Amino acid sequence: MNTKKVCGILGLVVLVAALLALPGVAKAEMYVEAYIGGSTAADARVSNAFTNPGGAGTGVTVNNSLSGAIDPSVYGGAKLGTWFVKEGFLGYDYPDWMKYLGFYLDISYNRLDFHRKGGSSTATGALAGTYPNSFFSGGNAITLAFMFAGRYGFLPDSEVPFGRLQPYVAVGPAVLWTQQEPKFSIYAIQPGINNYTLKKGGAANTAVICLAAEAGFRYMALKNVSLDISFKYRYAQPRFDFTMPENVLPYGGRSFSFDPTYHLFSGQFGVAYHF
């Protein structure tokens, strides 16, 4: 992942946090939270193809059926949010019913490594035929989500009138910055060649719009400290395009496209400070 992009994203979040913490808005029910958990994914339904125009009679197109299995990974991040309580965010006097609604920014990171597994490749043109293959890709993702949330309160007391136990749901758009670096082999693609390998095609980065949804339970252990257990879903369809080195395919293969569909699931535990 590009270091400058990561620093820019984190800088933006820190700037928003500083603005929210300015005197005069501290009476709003805001919070900052750190969390950690685990991430898994459904089969990514990978599709890709090699293309090579070639010369007369040498053109090759190879369509690949690949495993879309993604390895589980550690998942972590931070939230910065507010509930629209009557005291008011940025001094606004919200109606009382809006205390059930809120908004938060959620930035997170996890690995997205495709499990090494075999598939098949179908070639047309000069090398027509079906051949076995193997595929692996190492990757990662940073997600910045803009979440609109609703909650309800149970177990109210004098210290936390809204209720110590607060189940919530949230949904919103996100931006997912993701990187993949595939390693790919086609076996016996033509007589005399037993292992035709893209050992390292270089890393490709892309940013796509992502859908995020979350449900969880927040418990106010203290007046200004809460514990959060939640489950999250993210959906995105990135595309990666690679320009390959000479002779990765017969007759000088040139391009490799990679189109996974991400269905990402995670469970996480967090601790939040309310101010």
C-alpha positions as CSV (number, residue, x, y, z in Angstrom):
1,M,0.0,0.0,0.0
2,N,1.3,3.4,-0.9
3,T,2.8,5.0,2.2
4,K,1.9,8.6,1.2
5,K,-1.8,7.5,0.7
6,V,-1.9,5.9,4.1
7,C,-0.4,8.9,5.9
8,G,-2.8,11.2,4.1
9,I,-5.8,9.1,5.2
10,L,-4.6,9.0,8.8
11,G,-3.9,12.7,8.7
12,L,-7.4,13.5,7.6
13,V,-8.9,11.4,10.4
14,V,-6.6,13.1,13.0
15,L,-7.7,16.5,11.6
16,V,-11.4,15.7,11.9
17,A,-10.7,14.4,15.5
18,A,-9.1,17.7,16.4
19,L,-11.9,19.7,15.0
20,L,-14.5,17.6,16.9
21,A,-12.6,18.1,20.1
22,L,-12.6,21.9,20.0
23,P,-14.1,23.6,23.1
24,G,-17.7,24.4,22.7
25,V,-18.6,21.0,21.2
26,A,-17.4,18.8,24.0
27,K,-21.0,18.6,25.4
28,A,-22.0,16.6,22.4
29,E,-22.0,12.8,23.0
30,M,-18.9,12.0,21.0
31,Y,-16.4,9.1,21.3
32,V,-13.2,7.8,19.9
33,E,-12.6,4.0,19.8
34,A,-9.9,1.5,19.0
35,Y,-10.8,-2.1,18.1
36,I,-9.2,-5.3,17.0
37,G,-10.6,-8.6,15.7
38,G,-10.5,-11.1,12.9
39,S,-11.6,-10.9,9.2
40,T,-12.7,-13.6,6.8
41,A,-14.3,-13.6,3.3
42,A,-16.6,-15.5,1.0
43,D,-15.1,-16.9,-2.2
44,A,-14.1,-13.8,-4.2
45,R,-15.3,-15.2,-7.6
46,V,-12.1,-14.3,-9.4
47,S,-12.0,-13.9,-13.1
48,N,-9.0,-12.9,-15.2
49,A,-7.3,-13.3,-18.5
50,F,-4.0,-13.0,-20.3
51,T,-4.0,-11.3,-23.6
52,N,-1.3,-11.1,-26.3
53,P,-2.0,-9.9,-29.9
54,G,1.1,-11.8,-31.2
55,G,2.1,-11.9,-34.8
56,A,0.4,-13.7,-37.7
57,G,-0.8,-17.0,-36.4
58,T,0.7,-16.5,-32.9
59,G,-2.1,-14.5,-31.1
60,V,-2.9,-16.0,-27.7
61,T,-5.8,-15.3,-25.2
62,V,-5.9,-17.3,-22.0
63,N,-9.0,-17.3,-19.8
64,N,-8.4,-18.6,-16.3
65,S,-10.6,-20.2,-13.7
66,L,-9.0,-19.4,-10.4
67,S,-9.6,-20.0,-6.7
68,G,-11.1,-17.0,-5.0
69,A,-10.4,-18.3,-1.4
70,I,-9.1,-15.5,0.9
71,D,-7.2,-16.4,4.0
72,P,-8.5,-15.2,7.4
73,S,-6.5,-12.3,8.9
74,V,-6.2,-10.0,11.9
75,Y,-8.5,-6.9,11.5
76,G,-8.1,-3.6,13.4
77,G,-9.0,0.0,13.2
78,A,-10.5,3.1,14.9
79,K,-13.8,4.9,15.0
80,L,-14.6,8.6,15.6
81,G,-18.3,9.3,16.1
82,T,-21.1,11.2,17.7
83,W,-24.8,10.7,18.7
84,F,-27.2,13.6,17.9
85,V,-28.1,14.3,21.5
86,K,-30.1,17.3,22.7
87,E,-27.0,19.2,23.9
88,G,-26.0,19.4,20.2
89,F,-23.2,18.6,17.9
90,L,-21.4,21.8,16.9
91,G,-23.9,23.7,19.1
92,Y,-27.1,22.6,17.3
93,D,-30.2,21.9,19.4
94,Y,-31.4,18.6,18.0
95,P,-34.9,17.4,18.8
96,D,-35.0,14.7,21.6
97,W,-35.9,11.8,19.2
98,M,-32.5,12.3,17.4
99,K,-30.6,10.9,20.3
100,Y,-31.3,7.5,18.8
101,L,-29.3,8.4,15.7
102,G,-25.6,9.1,15.0
103,F,-22.7,9.1,12.7
104,Y,-19.1,7.8,12.8
105,L,-16.0,7.6,10.7
106,D,-14.4,4.1,10.7
107,I,-10.9,3.5,9.4
108,S,-9.5,-0.1,9.3
109,Y,-6.8,-2.3,7.9
110,N,-6.5,-6.0,7.1
111,R,-4.6,-8.4,4.9
112,L,-6.3,-9.8,1.8
113,D,-4.2,-12.8,0.8
114,F,-5.6,-15.3,-1.7
115,H,-5.0,-18.9,-0.7
116,R,-2.7,-20.8,-3.1
117,K,-4.8,-23.3,-5.0
118,G,-5.1,-24.9,-8.5
119,G,-7.5,-24.2,-11.3
120,S,-7.6,-24.4,-15.1
121,S,-6.7,-22.2,-18.0
122,T,-8.3,-22.3,-21.5
123,A,-6.2,-20.9,-24.3
124,T,-7.4,-19.9,-27.8
125,G,-5.4,-19.1,-30.8
126,A,-1.9,-20.5,-31.4
127,L,-1.9,-22.5,-28.1
128,A,-5.5,-23.7,-28.0
129,G,-6.2,-26.1,-25.2
130,T,-7.0,-26.5,-21.5
131,Y,-4.2,-26.5,-18.9
132,P,-3.9,-26.8,-15.1
133,N,-2.8,-23.7,-13.2
134,S,-2.0,-22.5,-9.7
135,F,-2.7,-19.0,-8.3
136,F,-1.7,-17.0,-5.2
137,S,-1.9,-13.3,-4.5
138,G,-0.7,-11.3,-1.5
139,G,-2.7,-8.1,-0.7
140,N,-4.2,-5.8,1.9
141,A,-6.9,-3.2,2.3
142,I,-7.5,0.1,4.1
143,T,-11.2,1.1,4.4
144,L,-12.5,4.5,5.4
145,A,-16.2,4.2,6.0
146,F,-18.8,7.0,6.6
147,M,-21.4,5.3,8.8
148,F,-24.9,6.4,9.7
149,A,-26.1,4.6,12.9
150,G,-29.2,4.0,15.0
151,R,-29.2,2.7,18.6
152,Y,-31.5,1.9,21.5
153,G,-30.8,2.0,25.2
154,F,-31.5,-0.6,27.9
155,L,-30.6,-0.6,31.7
156,P,-30.8,3.2,32.3
157,D,-29.5,4.6,35.6
158,S,-28.6,8.0,37.0
159,E,-25.1,7.9,35.6
160,V,-26.1,6.8,32.1
161,P,-29.8,7.9,31.6
162,F,-29.9,6.7,28.0
163,G,-29.1,3.1,29.1
164,R,-25.8,1.2,29.8
165,L,-26.5,-1.4,27.1
166,Q,-26.9,0.1,23.7
167,P,-27.4,-2.2,20.7
168,Y,-26.8,-0.4,17.4
169,V,-26.9,-0.9,13.6
170,A,-25.1,1.2,11.0
171,V,-24.7,1.4,7.2
172,G,-22.9,3.7,4.9
173,P,-20.6,4.2,1.9
174,A,-16.8,3.7,2.2
175,V,-13.6,4.0,0.2
176,L,-11.5,0.9,0.0
177,W,-7.8,1.3,-1.0
178,T,-6.5,-2.2,-1.9
179,Q,-3.4,-3.8,-3.3
180,Q,-2.7,-7.2,-4.8
181,E,0.5,-8.8,-6.0
182,P,-0.3,-12.1,-7.9
183,K,1.9,-15.1,-8.5
184,F,0.5,-17.4,-11.2
185,S,1.6,-20.6,-13.0
186,I,0.2,-22.4,-16.1
187,Y,1.6,-25.9,-16.5
188,A,2.5,-27.5,-19.9
189,I,1.0,-24.7,-21.9
190,Q,2.8,-26.0,-24.9
191,P,5.0,-29.0,-25.7
192,G,8.4,-28.7,-24.0
193,I,7.3,-26.1,-21.5
194,N,6.4,-27.7,-18.1
195,N,5.9,-24.6,-15.9
196,Y,5.1,-21.2,-17.2
197,T,5.2,-18.8,-14.3
198,L,4.4,-15.2,-13.6
199,K,6.7,-15.2,-10.5
200,K,6.2,-11.6,-9.7
201,G,4.0,-9.3,-11.8
202,G,4.4,-6.3,-9.5
203,A,1.9,-4.9,-7.1
204,A,-1.2,-3.0,-8.3
205,N,-3.1,-0.5,-6.2
206,T,-6.7,0.7,-6.7
207,A,-9.4,2.6,-4.8
208,V,-13.1,1.7,-5.1
209,I,-16.4,2.7,-3.6
210,C,-17.4,0.1,-1.0
211,L,-20.6,-0.7,0.9
212,A,-20.2,-1.2,4.7
213,A,-22.7,-2.4,7.3
214,E,-22.3,-3.1,11.0
215,A,-24.3,-4.3,14.0
216,G,-23.1,-4.5,17.6
217,F,-23.7,-4.0,21.3
218,R,-22.1,-1.2,23.2
219,Y,-21.9,-1.4,27.0
220,M,-21.2,1.7,29.1
221,A,-18.8,0.3,31.7
222,L,-18.3,3.8,33.1
223,K,-19.9,7.2,32.4
224,N,-17.3,7.9,29.7
225,V,-15.9,4.5,28.9
226,S,-17.7,1.8,26.8
227,L,-17.0,-1.7,25.5
228,D,-18.1,-2.5,22.0
229,I,-18.6,-5.9,20.3
230,S,-19.7,-5.8,16.7
231,F,-19.9,-7.6,13.4
232,K,-19.2,-6.0,10.1
233,Y,-19.7,-6.6,6.3
234,R,-18.0,-4.9,3.4
235,Y,-18.7,-5.3,-0.3
236,A,-16.4,-4.1,-3.2
237,Q,-15.5,-4.9,-6.7
238,P,-12.0,-3.7,-7.5
239,R,-10.1,-4.3,-10.8
240,F,-6.3,-4.7,-11.1
241,D,-4.4,-4.4,-14.4
242,F,-0.8,-5.6,-14.7
243,T,1.7,-5.1,-17.5
244,M,3.9,-8.2,-17.5
245,P,7.5,-8.7,-18.3
246,E,8.7,-10.0,-21.7
247,N,8.3,-13.8,-22.2
248,V,5.9,-14.4,-19.3
249,L,3.6,-15.8,-22.0
250,P,4.6,-17.3,-25.3
251,Y,5.3,-14.8,-28.0
252,G,5.8,-12.0,-25.4
253,G,2.7,-11.8,-23.2
254,R,1.8,-8.2,-22.3
255,S,-1.3,-7.8,-20.0
256,F,-3.0,-9.5,-17.1
257,S,-6.3,-8.4,-15.6
258,F,-7.6,-9.5,-12.1
259,D,-11.2,-8.9,-11.1
260,P,-12.1,-10.2,-7.6
261,T,-15.4,-9.5,-5.9
262,Y,-14.9,-8.9,-2.1
263,H,-17.5,-10.1,0.4
264,L,-15.6,-9.3,3.7
265,F,-16.8,-10.3,7.1
266,S,-15.3,-9.4,10.5
267,G,-15.9,-9.6,14.2
268,Q,-14.2,-7.1,16.5
269,F,-13.9,-5.9,20.1
270,G,-13.3,-2.3,20.9
271,V,-12.9,0.1,23.8
272,A,-14.2,3.7,23.5
273,Y,-13.7,7.0,25.4
274,H,-16.7,9.3,25.4
275,F,-16.3,13.1,25.7
